[in-house]
Amino acid sequence: MLKKGWYVLEVRSGSERKVKEIIKGLVKGKGLENLIGEIKENEIRGYVYIEMTLNNELVYAIEGISNCNGFVRCDGVIVKMN
């Protein structure tokens, strides 16, 4: 089993729940359920927390969702929360 970590996805404020539901459907449709754990809306609008195993296909699919600005990065690298 691949180890999952928590990552922050920046989304359009007010679209957190919609993006969360789209991610769930996208993951199921692509058969990538084993790469995703929990998905949480944050009390601070504009962010969604995703417990996942980093995978290029999954990252590109999620970042392609409407109202999604992408994962939080530092120097081009997706940042894992501690």
Phi, psi and omega in degrees: 000133179281142181282134179262154174225169179264134180229152183253129178250125178272128182230167176296131181304130181096350182253013185303310182296318180297315179298318179303313181292322178297317179300315180302315180292319180298314181298315179297315181297329180268357180070032183252023183304330181290346181267348184244138172253241180278154172231122185238137171278142181266152175292339173272114184298146177101004181221145175230134177263134181233125173270115186203164169264125180297132181208129185305315181300317181292316179300312181297320180295315181294316182290346177273357181289138176301142182073011178252127180267349178115172179285149176293130183232158172228122183053038176083358182255131178298130185272128175268132179285146177264000000 
